[in-house]
C-alpha cells in the first residue's frame, strides 16, 4: 500500500525551513503563492536542496489561465530541463486547450523532457471540461500524481467527486487532495474519498514586517494585501497535519 503523504506548498526559504521542521514529506516549491504560484528561481531551489527534503518544482510561467503559446511552452520545457539537471525530485505541470481539455500534445513533450522525475499534474486539471476523461489522459501520459480539489473551490467541497475519481484511478495514478486542506478536515476527506496524499500551505497567519518606516500611501501588489505582512508556513501546523496523515492507515 502507498504510504500516506503530506506535501507542503511553499514559496520562500523560510517556509521551506518551517516545512522541514514540521516533518513535511515533500515540498511543492513555488514563487508567488498569493497569485496561485509561479515557477521559483533556480537559486531558491539550490538553497532548498541543501535541506534534504524532496522538492517538486511548480512550472507555471505566469498568473492566469492554462492556455499557453509556443514561447511559453519553450520556456516551460527549458525550466523543466534545468531543474532536472539541478537534481529536483520532480516537477508540477499542466496545460489546457482552448476547449478545456488537457493539452496532451504539449504535455507529452514536457513529460519527455522531465524524463525519470516525478511529475504531478497541477490544478489545471480542476479547470478541465471533463475530469474523468482528463484522468484517463493523465494516466496515459504517465503522470505520477494529480493534485486536485475535485473541480471545486476546495477539496472538502469536491469530496464526492474526489471519491469517484479515486475509484476510477484504481491505483494507476495517485490523487492528492489540495485546496482548503487542514488538520481538521483531513480525516473526513480520507474517510469520504480513500485518498491518502494531501497538499497544503499550512499558513495560519502572517508575520509582521520588521520595517520601522512604512509608507501607507503605496501598495506594490494586489489590492487588499499589505506590503508589511508576510505569509509563511507554520511549522506547528505542518506537524499537526503530518501527524494526522501518517496515522490514517
C-alpha positions in Angstrom: 0.0 0.0 0.0 1.3 3.5 -0.8 2.4 5.4 2.3 0.3 8.4 3.3 2.0 11.7 2.3 1.7 15.3 3.2 3.1 17.8 0.8 3.7 21.4 1.9 3.3 24.2 -0.7 6.0 26.8 -0.1 7.3 29.9 -1.8 10.2 31.1 0.4 13.3 29.6 2.1 11.8 30.5 5.5 8.6 28.4 4.7 10.8 25.6 3.5 12.6 25.5 6.8 9.2 25.5 8.6 8.0 22.6 6.4 11.1 20.6 7.3 10.9 21.5 11.0 7.3 20.3 11.0 8.2 17.0 9.3 6.6 17.5 5.9 7.2 14.6 3.5 7.7 16.7 0.4 7.7 20.3 -0.9 6.0 21.8 -3.8 8.3 24.7 -4.4 6.8 27.8 -6.0 7.0 31.5 -6.2 4.2 34.0 -5.6 1.6 31.8 -3.8 -0.6 34.8 -3.3 -1.5 34.5 -7.0 -1.7 30.7 -7.1 2.0 30.1 -7.6 4.5 30.5 -10.4 7.9 29.0 -11.2 10.5 29.7 -8.5 14.1 30.8 -9.1 16.8 28.3 -9.6 18.8 29.8 -6.8 16.0 29.3 -4.3 15.9 25.7 -5.3 19.7 25.3 -4.8 19.3 26.8 -1.3 16.3 24.5 -0.5 18.1 21.4 -1.9 20.6 21.6 1.0 17.7 21.0 3.4 17.5 17.4 2.3 13.7 17.3 1.8 12.3 16.2 -1.6 11.1 19.2 -3.7 8.8 19.1 -6.7 9.0 22.3 -8.6 6.0 24.2 -9.9 6.4 25.0 -13.6 4.0 27.8 -14.3 5.2 30.8 -16.4 2.6 33.3 -15.3 -0.6 34.0 -13.4 -3.9 33.4 -15.3 -5.3 30.6 -17.4 -3.5 27.4 -18.5 -3.7 28.1 -22.3 -0.1 28.7 -23.3 1.5 29.8 -26.5 4.6 28.3 -28.2 7.0 30.6 -26.5 5.6 29.8 -23.1 5.9 26.0 -23.8 9.5 26.6 -24.8 10.1 28.4 -21.5 8.5 25.6 -19.5 10.5 23.0 -21.3 13.7 24.9 -20.6 12.8 25.2 -16.9 12.0 21.6 -16.6 15.3 20.6 -18.1 17.2 23.0 -15.8 15.5 21.8 -12.6 16.0 18.2 -13.7 19.7 18.8 -14.2 19.9 20.6 -10.8 18.5 17.4 -9.1 14.9 18.3 -8.3 12.8 15.4 -7.2 10.0 16.3 -9.6 8.1 18.9 -11.4 4.5 20.1 -11.3 2.9 21.0 -14.7 -0.4 21.4 -16.5 -1.8 22.9 -19.7 -5.2 23.1 -21.3 -6.5 23.5 -24.8 -8.9 26.4 -25.8 -11.8 24.0 -25.3 -10.9 23.0 -21.8 -9.2 19.6 -22.5 -5.8 18.6 -21.3 -3.3 19.7 -23.9 -1.9 16.2 -24.4 0.3 17.2 -27.3 2.4 19.7 -25.4 2.1 17.8 -22.1 3.6 14.8 -23.7 6.5 16.9 -24.9 7.1 18.3 -21.4 6.9 14.8 -19.9 9.6 13.7 -22.2 11.8 16.5 -21.0 11.1 15.5 -17.4 12.5 12.1 -18.0 12.6 9.9 -14.9 11.5 12.7 -12.5 8.2 12.5 -10.6 5.6 14.6 -12.5 2.4 15.9 -10.9 -0.5 17.3 -12.9 -1.4 20.5 -11.1 -4.8 22.1 -10.7 -5.2 22.9 -14.3 -6.9 19.5 -14.0 -9.6 21.1 -11.9 -10.3 23.7 -14.7 -10.7 20.9 -17.3 -14.1 20.3 -19.1 -14.4 16.6 -18.2 -12.4 15.4 -15.2 -13.0 11.7 -15.8 -11.6 12.0 -19.3 -8.7 14.1 -18.2 -7.9 11.5 -15.5 -7.6 8.8 -18.2 -5.4 11.1 -20.3 -3.2 11.8 -17.3 -2.7 8.1 -16.8 -1.8 7.6 -20.4 0.7 10.5 -20.3 2.5 8.9 -17.4 1.8 11.4 -14.6 2.7 10.2 -11.2 0.1 12.3 -9.3 -2.8 14.6 -9.9 -3.2 17.5 -7.4 -7.0 18.2 -7.3 -9.9 19.6 -5.4 -12.4 17.6 -7.5 -13.1 20.6 -9.7 -14.5 22.6 -6.8 -13.3 25.6 -4.8 -11.9 23.4 -2.1 -11.2 19.7 -1.6 -13.9 19.4 1.1 -16.4 20.8 -1.3 -15.2 18.4 -4.0 -15.1 15.3 -1.8 -17.8 13.4 -3.7 -16.1 14.0 -7.0 -12.7 13.1 -5.4 -14.1 9.8 -4.2 -15.4 9.0 -7.8 -12.0 9.9 -9.3 -10.1 7.9 -6.8 -12.2 4.9 -7.5 -11.7 5.4 -11.2 -7.9 5.8 -10.8 -7.8 2.4 -9.1 -4.1 2.7 -8.2 -3.0 3.6 -11.7 -2.2 7.2 -10.6 -2.1 8.9 -7.2 -4.7 11.6 -6.4 -3.5 14.2 -3.9 -6.2 16.4 -2.4 -5.4 20.1 -2.3 -7.2 23.4 -1.7 -8.6 24.2 1.7 -6.9 21.2 3.3 -6.1 21.4 7.0 -5.7 19.3 10.1 -9.4 19.5 10.9 -10.7 18.1 7.6 -8.0 15.6 6.6 -9.7 12.6 8.5 -13.0 13.3 6.9 -11.5 13.6 3.4 -9.8 10.3 3.8 -13.0 8.7 5.1 -15.0 10.1 2.2 -12.5 9.6 -0.6 -9.9 7.0 0.3 -7.2 9.5 -0.7 -4.0 9.3 1.4 -2.0 12.1 -0.1 -2.7 15.7 0.9 -1.3 19.1 0.0 -1.4 22.4 1.9 0.5 25.5 2.6 -0.1 25.5 6.4 -0.1 29.3 6.6 -2.0 30.0 9.7 -1.4 33.8 9.7 1.0 36.4 8.6 4.3 37.6 10.0 4.6 41.4 10.5 7.4 43.1 8.6 10.3 44.4 10.6 10.2 47.7 8.8 10.1 50.7 11.1 9.4 53.3 8.4 6.2 52.5 6.5 4.6 54.4 3.6 0.8 54.0 3.9 0.2 55.7 0.5 1.8 53.0 -1.7 0.6 49.4 -2.5 3.1 47.5 -4.7 1.0 44.4 -5.3 -2.6 43.1 -5.2 -5.2 45.3 -3.6 -6.0 44.2 -0.1 -2.6 42.8 0.7 -0.3 44.8 2.9 3.3 45.3 1.9 4.1 44.8 5.6 2.5 41.4 6.2 4.5 38.3 5.1 2.8 35.0 4.6 4.8 32.0 5.9 4.3 28.3 6.6 3.7 27.5 10.3 5.8 24.5 11.4 3.4 23.6 14.2 0.6 23.4 11.7 2.7 21.2 9.4 3.5 18.9 12.3 -0.2 18.6 13.2 -1.1 17.8 9.6 1.7 15.3 9.2 0.7 13.5 12.4 -2.9 13.1 11.2 -1.9 12.0 7.7 0.6 9.5 8.9 -1.9 7.9 11.2 -4.6 7.5 8.6 -3.7 3.8 7.9 
